């Protein structure tokens, strides 16, 4: 779900006590692993190197983020929670410090203010 659609739903449905959030899971190790037509070990090793935590998650590690769908997360509205071992955070970090123009365009699209002050000058 796009951030614009999620935000619109969050605002429209809030007066009715309904929240709109998304849970963005990264790669999760499950017992439903089937046969793959490629070298699975090599593929997994290459992908795990891109995950800052260095491993796939297991279902139990994603349960905490699911609280946003329960009464415990009743005040969370319009959020996108990434449970991906830091993959998205690393991508945003690279965009911010390696390609400021791309980060600014992405940030404007999401309607978030850019970092200002001394943090912006540290590149």
Secondary structure as UniProt FT lines:
FT   HELIX           3..14
FT   TURN            15..17
FT   STRAND          22..25
FT   STRAND          28..29
FT   TURN            31..32
FT   HELIX           40..48
FT   TURN            49..50
FT   TURN            52..53
FT   STRAND          57..58
FT   HELIX           59..62
FT   HELIX           64..69
FT   HELIX           71..73
FT   TURN            74..75
FT   STRAND          80..83
FT   TURN            85..86
FT   HELIX           87..98
FT   HELIX           100..110
FT   HELIX           118..121
//
